[in-house]
Amino acid sequence: MTPAQTTLIITIVILSGLGLLAYVVTQKLNSIKNDLKEDLKKDTVLTQWLAEMKKSMDRNTDTLQSQLNEQRKTLDTELKSQREAMNKQTKVMWERLENASKVIGNVQKHLGGLTELGKDMKDLNNILKSPKLRGGLGEQFLYEILETALPNDLFKTQYKFKNGATCDAVVFTDKGIIPIDSKFPMENFKAMITAEIEKERTSFKRKFIRDVKKRIDEISDKYILPEEGTTEQAIMYIPSENVFYDLIVHSPKVEEYARRKSVLMTSPNTLSFFVKTVLVAYQQHELAKHAQHIIKALAGIKVEASKFGSDLETLGRHITNSHKNMDKITSSFNELFGRIERVQTVEGVENLDTLNEAESIDKLTTKNTSDKLPSV
């Protein structure tokens, strides 16, 4: 085969290949074109769907925004209410805190006062521990009761007897001098009430009763002195009400012992009552002492009253006589006045007769004149 034929054949083959390639490319391009058309159609649908979705999203966004705005308004209103309530609560809390601060300040002041009171009570407790100081305190209480209830001339403090004994106070009565001595038996009494064991309590009670009886003996022996003008009875003043109550209620034998010794046990309350009784008796005695003077004064007043009655009776008679004379004068005046009226009446009648005569003459003259006149 010749080269030309070979070349021709190769050319033909190449051309066939190119035609086949062009056909295949054309088919591919047509297929791609068709696919593009389908894709364009699909893109259009997708675009519409996306547009609808966008519109729906816009509507939902508007609705959501509106709801969010309403929720925000509601939330703002609630937050405002909560804030106002919180402000009120805070204000009330601050006011309460201020009040609490004031109360605490007052409590601190009172605590300071209580601290001072505690110190005073501690000092008083220390005073009460000393028998001598305790006795002086009881005497002072006794003096205050007497000074408050009685005149100064009815009592005397630190009264000395001829035997050398000095009584805390005495009261003067018409029956005699009443001695009053203050006793403050506290050591064994305090130990008795603070004891926790019954046996110890009983032991301290026996000692306490022994102390009281010893004080009763001292008062009875030293201060009941009839030869110096005292009464047959003295008073033992116990400045503590609880000590007195324990003796009277829980230890009746002590009271019986004091009665046998002619000693009357008293507390601040019972002594005050006793002193008031003495004052009433003194006032009654003073009234009886001045009763004779009062009777004489009443007798003098009675005499003066009798004289005044006589003078009043005389004055009554004069008034009665004056009244009778007044009646006579009034009767005479009425009679005279009647006569005057009668005289005036008589003069009036005479004048009336004269007037009637004048009228008659005047009428007659007029008639005669009219008769003489010619008729027209």
KARASUL-V965069 format. One record per residue. RES is the residue in one small letter. PHI is phi as a letter, one per 20 degrees, with the letter a starting at -180 (999 if undefined). BURIAL is + if it has 9 or more other ideal C-beta (glycine too) atoms within 8 Angstrom, else -. Layout:
# KARASUL-V965069
res	phi	burial
RES	PHI	BURIAL
RES	PHI	BURIAL
This chain:
# KARASUL-V965069
res	phi	burial
m	999	-
t	e	-
p	f	-
a	f	-
q	f	-
t	f	+
t	f	-
l	f	-
i	f	-
i	f	-
t	f	-
i	f	-
v	f	-
i	f	-
l	f	-
s	f	-
g	f	-
l	f	-
g	f	-
l	f	-
l	f	-
a	f	-
y	f	-
v	f	-
v	f	-
t	f	-
q	f	-
k	f	-
l	f	-
n	f	-
s	f	-
i	f	-
k	f	-
n	f	-
d	f	-
l	f	-
k	f	-
e	f	-
d	f	-
l	f	-
k	f	-
k	f	-
d	f	-
t	f	-
v	f	-
l	f	-
t	f	-
q	f	-
w	f	-
l	f	-
a	f	-
e	f	-
m	f	-
k	f	-
k	f	-
s	f	-
m	f	-
d	f	-
r	f	-
n	f	-
t	f	-
d	f	-
t	f	-
l	f	-
q	f	-
s	f	-
q	f	-
l	f	-
n	f	-
e	f	-
q	f	-
r	f	-
k	f	-
t	f	-
l	f	-
d	f	-
t	f	-
e	f	-
l	f	-
k	f	-
s	f	-
q	f	-
r	f	-
e	f	-
a	f	-
m	f	-
n	f	-
k	f	-
q	f	-
t	f	-
k	f	-
v	f	-
m	f	-
w	f	-
e	f	-
r	f	-
l	f	-
e	f	-
n	f	-
a	f	-
s	f	-
k	f	-
v	f	-
i	f	-
g	f	-
n	f	-
v	f	-
q	f	-
k	f	-
h	f	-
l	f	-
g	f	-
g	f	-
l	f	-
t	f	-
e	f	-
l	f	-
g	f	-
k	f	-
d	f	-
m	f	-
k	f	-
d	f	-
l	f	-
n	f	-
n	f	-
i	f	+
l	f	+
k	f	-
s	e	-
p	g	-
k	f	-
l	f	+
r	f	+
g	f	+
g	f	-
l	f	+
g	f	+
e	f	+
q	f	-
f	f	+
l	f	+
y	f	+
e	f	-
i	f	+
l	f	+
e	f	-
t	f	-
a	e	+
l	d	+
p	f	-
n	f	-
d	e	-
l	e	+
f	b	+
k	b	-
t	e	+
q	l	-
y	e	+
k	d	-
f	e	+
k	f	-
n	e	-
g	n	-
a	f	-
t	d	-
c	e	+
d	g	+
a	a	+
v	c	+
v	d	+
f	e	-
t	c	+
d	f	-
k	e	-
g	p	-
i	e	+
i	d	+
p	f	+
i	c	+
d	c	+
s	e	+
k	c	+
f	c	+
p	f	+
m	d	+
e	g	-
n	f	+
f	f	+
k	f	-
a	f	+
m	f	+
i	f	-
t	e	-
a	f	+
e	e	-
i	e	-
e	f	-
k	f	-
e	f	+
r	f	+
t	f	-
s	f	-
f	f	+
k	f	+
r	f	-
k	f	+
f	f	+
i	f	+
r	f	-
d	f	+
v	f	+
k	f	+
k	f	-
r	f	+
i	f	+
d	f	+
e	f	+
i	f	+
s	f	+
d	f	-
k	e	+
y	d	+
i	e	+
l	c	+
p	g	+
e	f	-
e	d	+
g	n	-
t	e	+
t	f	+
e	e	-
q	b	+
a	c	+
i	d	+
m	d	+
y	e	+
i	d	+
p	f	+
s	d	+
e	f	-
n	f	-
v	f	+
f	f	+
y	f	+
d	f	+
l	f	+
i	f	+
v	e	-
h	e	-
s	c	+
p	f	-
k	f	-
v	f	+
e	f	+
e	f	-
y	f	+
a	f	+
r	f	-
r	f	-
k	e	+
s	m	+
v	d	+
l	d	+
m	e	+
t	c	+
s	d	+
p	g	+
n	f	-
t	f	+
l	f	+
s	f	+
f	f	-
f	f	+
v	f	+
k	f	+
t	f	-
v	f	+
l	f	+
v	f	-
a	f	+
y	f	+
q	f	-
q	f	-
h	f	+
e	f	-
l	f	-
a	f	-
k	f	-
h	e	-
a	f	-
q	f	-
h	f	-
i	f	-
i	f	-
k	f	-
a	f	-
l	f	-
a	f	-
g	f	-
i	f	-
k	f	-
v	f	-
e	f	-
a	f	-
s	f	-
k	f	-
f	f	-
g	f	-
s	f	-
d	f	-
l	f	-
e	f	-
t	g	-
l	f	-
g	f	-
r	f	-
h	g	-
i	f	-
t	f	-
n	f	-
s	f	-
h	f	-
k	f	-
n	f	-
m	f	-
d	f	-
k	f	-
i	f	-
t	f	-
s	f	-
s	f	-
f	f	-
n	f	-
e	f	-
l	f	-
f	f	-
g	f	-
r	g	-
i	g	-
e	f	-
r	f	-
v	f	-
q	f	-
t	f	-
v	f	-
e	f	-
g	f	-
v	f	-
e	g	-
n	f	-
l	f	-
d	f	-
t	f	-
l	f	-
n	f	-
e	f	-
a	f	-
e	f	-
s	f	-
i	f	-
d	f	-
k	f	-
l	f	-
t	f	-
t	f	-
k	f	-
n	f	-
t	f	-
s	f	-
d	f	-
k	f	-
l	f	-
p	f	-
s	e	-
v	e	-
